[in-house]
Amino acid sequence: MKITIIHGQNHKGSTYHIAKMLAEKLDGDITEFFLPRDFKEFCTGCTNCFRKDETLCPHYEKIKPMTKALDEADVLIFESPVYVYHVTASMKAFLDHYGYRWMIHRPEERMFHKQAVCIATAAGAGMKSTTKDMADSMFFWGVGKIYRYGVAVMSTTYQGIKPKIKNKIEKKTTILARQIKKRHKHVKPGMKTKLWFYMARFLHRMSWDDSDLNYWKEKGWDKKKRPW
């Protein structure tokens, strides 16, 4: 099992430790990236990825190793501490670069068979909206199964988390790891994902960017083929 972790910050705090704990329980090959250390560019809004080709993005070469790791992984783990009730700016900037991969444009076929976990921590609140920031992209990429785990650690450091909360984290990550292992190689998207796919397929019959239309035709998705 291949696991790719995208850390929404450079420092190794509570969210980092929970993500690593889960990944290690999956007993797979782990690849990690830290934001903004490994990618710090903001989308320029040039629309080249949408209208023409993602290789024309001014940051294509910088993000390419991360894209490769995402595509080759069986499990994606995205984590971010809560910053004003949302993901870090670095995580948002990273996700912005994959708008062209949303189902309405050119989704990567392998995503429909992957599992993803979105993790967020805070001393107090905001985990729900933060995990949603990441899960929204996962869903519109077509990821087959998405888990969300938010936890109020009641501390600004991992070392300061009370034993009772750490025990709950330990149990939850064990449960998540068990669920992920059980579904490994047997992942298929749910009905909601399929409905969005069919809606995108319908919209592609209308006037649209040639890059998207050609992509769907090459995949055969405009006819009987499906990515699952």
VOGU-3710 file (C-alpha; in Angstrom, 3 decimals, decimal comma):
1> mkitiihgqn> 0,000/0,000/0,000  1,324/3,419/-0,985  0,476/6,413/1,179  1,020/10,075/0,338  0,740/12,679/3,094  0,318/16,377/2,384  1,097/18,358/5,536  -0,524/21,795/5,613  2,351/23,313/7,597  6,101/22,950/8,071
11> hkgstyhiak> 6,132/22,417/11,822  5,469/19,025/13,383  2,543/19,715/15,679  -0,552/17,795/16,707  -1,983/17,405/13,209  1,328/16,133/11,881  1,637/13,512/14,618  -1,908/12,226/14,090  -1,374/11,924/10,335  1,905/10,038/10,856
21> mlaekldgdi> 0,288/7,805/13,471  -2,429/6,796/11,009  -0,013/6,318/8,118  2,272/4,073/10,164  -0,687/1,908/11,207  -1,417/1,286/7,523  1,927/-0,531/7,152  2,698/0,932/3,744  5,252/3,018/1,889  4,923/6,626/3,048
31> tefflprdfk> 5,739/9,700/0,984  5,464/13,092/2,693  5,342/16,692/1,571  5,303/19,804/3,739  3,630/23,077/2,797  4,956/25,643/2,123  8,427/24,045/2,301  7,837/21,781/-0,707  5,430/24,037/-2,578  4,742/27,676/-1,817
41> efctgctncf> 3,251/29,107/-5,005  -0,124/30,807/-5,253  -2,345/30,271/-8,281  -1,992/33,233/-10,654  -5,424/32,799/-12,236  -3,955/32,495/-15,746  -6,584/29,780/-16,582  -4,070/27,878/-18,730  -4,808/24,640/-16,869  -8,532/24,968/-17,619
51> rkdetlcphy> -8,511/26,379/-21,118  -5,412/24,698/-22,549  -3,261/22,235/-20,599  -2,031/21,890/-17,011  1,555/21,651/-18,260  1,280/25,346/-19,127  0,803/26,299/-15,477  3,779/28,504/-14,456  4,258/26,237/-11,424  3,831/22,908/-13,239
61> ekikpmtkal> 7,404/21,674/-12,765  7,418/22,593/-9,068  4,195/20,744/-8,281  4,861/17,807/-10,619  6,565/15,544/-8,007  3,596/16,000/-5,679  1,117/15,259/-8,457  3,017/12,071/-9,278  2,920/10,982/-5,634  -0,814/11,665/-5,405
71> deadvlifes> -1,516/9,651/-8,545  0,584/6,673/-7,486  -0,750/6,453/-3,917  -3,490/4,132/-2,728  -4,275/6,360/0,238  -4,092/10,147/0,459  -3,753/11,827/3,841  -4,254/15,575/3,901  -3,814/17,369/7,202  -4,061/20,947/8,348
81> pvyvyhvtas> -4,297/22,657/11,700  -7,224/25,038/11,989  -6,314/28,547/10,892  -9,249/30,921/11,523  -11,727/28,058/10,993  -10,146/26,928/7,725  -7,055/25,242/6,264  -3,707/26,974/6,156  -3,060/29,376/3,287  -0,434/26,945/1,983
91> mkafldhygy> -2,916/24,089/1,798  -5,508/26,291/0,074  -2,920/27,475/-2,464  -1,913/23,872/-3,125  -5,492/22,725/-3,709  -6,161/25,715/-5,977  -3,639/24,298/-8,438  -5,810/21,216/-9,015  -9,014/22,917/-10,061  -8,549/21,486/-13,552
101> rwmihrpeer> -8,893/17,999/-12,055  -12,403/18,539/-10,777  -15,007/16,296/-12,370  -16,391/19,170/-14,402  -13,013/19,412/-16,158  -10,449/16,579/-16,403  -10,544/14,251/-13,386  -7,729/11,727/-12,997  -9,168/8,245/-13,494  -7,158/6,663/-10,684
111> mfhkqavcia> -8,765/8,940/-8,090  -12,027/7,028/-8,278  -10,325/3,991/-6,718  -8,447/5,785/-3,948  -9,163/6,450/-0,287  -8,433/9,774/1,366  -8,342/11,029/4,939  -8,720/14,702/5,856  -7,383/15,507/9,326  -7,630/18,745/11,297
121> taagagmkst> -6,841/19,745/14,875  -7,412/22,841/16,963  -7,050/23,878/20,550  -10,755/24,632/20,444  -13,041/24,554/17,388  -13,150/24,813/13,591  -12,257/21,236/12,664  -15,465/20,597/10,709  -15,005/23,530/8,328  -11,290/22,783/7,993
131> tkdmadsmff> -11,695/19,131/7,053  -14,451/20,199/4,667  -12,020/22,509/2,851  -9,881/19,497/1,991  -12,716/16,990/1,535  -14,414/19,238/-1,034  -11,430/18,896/-3,354  -11,194/15,163/-2,669  -14,837/14,717/-3,607  -14,690/16,753/-6,792
141> wgvgkiyryg> -11,501/14,941/-7,803  -13,623/11,805/-7,681  -11,882/10,089/-4,744  -13,764/6,869/-4,058  -13,862/6,970/-0,259  -13,219/9,996/1,959  -12,818/10,015/5,746  -12,804/13,147/7,878  -11,276/13,334/11,336  -11,252/16,493/13,386
151> vavmsttyqg> -10,166/16,614/17,005  -10,028/19,353/19,632  -6,682/18,673/21,273  -7,067/21,471/23,839  -3,408/22,346/23,474  -1,111/24,310/21,192  1,503/21,530/21,234  1,319/17,771/20,780  3,297/17,233/23,953  0,714/19,213/25,896
161> ikpkiknkie> -2,257/17,045/24,916  -3,823/15,312/27,904  -3,428/11,502/28,085  -7,194/10,994/27,863  -7,375/12,817/24,518  -4,288/11,008/23,240  -5,912/7,685/24,062  -8,972/8,683/22,023  -6,727/9,650/19,108  -4,938/6,315/19,363
171> kkttilarqi> -8,226/4,416/19,232  -9,667/6,494/16,401  -6,607/6,124/14,186  -6,649/2,372/14,811  -10,280/2,210/13,687  -9,544/4,331/10,609  -6,567/2,176/9,679  -8,684/-0,965/9,987  -11,399/0,499/7,747  -8,885/1,634/5,131
181> kkrhkhvkpg> -7,154/-1,737/5,035  -10,477/-3,520/4,669  -11,416/-1,405/1,633  -7,964/-1,532/0,034  -8,250/-2,588/-3,642  -12,044/-2,681/-3,306  -12,834/1,029/-3,549  -15,648/2,305/-5,710  -17,226/5,771/-5,672  -20,601/6,279/-4,021
191> mktklwfyma> -23,846/7,354/-5,616  -23,261/11,065/-4,978  -19,944/10,971/-6,819  -21,488/9,088/-9,725  -24,327/11,609/-9,959  -21,836/14,484/-10,185  -19,915/12,573/-12,826  -23,048/12,097/-14,924  -23,948/15,762/-14,508  -20,480/16,734/-15,757
201> rflhrmswdd> -20,902/14,293/-18,629  -24,190/15,953/-19,567  -22,649/19,438/-19,448  -19,843/18,320/-21,734  -22,391/17,827/-24,485  -22,800/21,573/-24,569  -20,269/24,196/-25,589  -17,123/23,690/-23,507  -13,349/24,022/-23,626  -11,799/21,783/-26,269
211> sdlnywkekg> -9,209/20,495/-23,781  -11,959/19,090/-21,560  -14,045/17,747/-24,438  -11,075/15,979/-26,005  -10,066/14,514/-22,663  -13,512/13,001/-22,081  -13,601/11,637/-25,621  -10,161/10,043/-25,259  -11,296/8,365/-22,052  -14,499/7,188/-23,693
221> wdkkkrpw> -16,523/8,745/-20,881  -18,769/10,521/-23,383  -19,945/7,027/-24,389  -20,129/3,848/-22,298  -16,806/3,806/-20,454  -16,618/4,913/-16,808  -13,640/5,547/-14,492  -14,803/3,001/-11,896
//
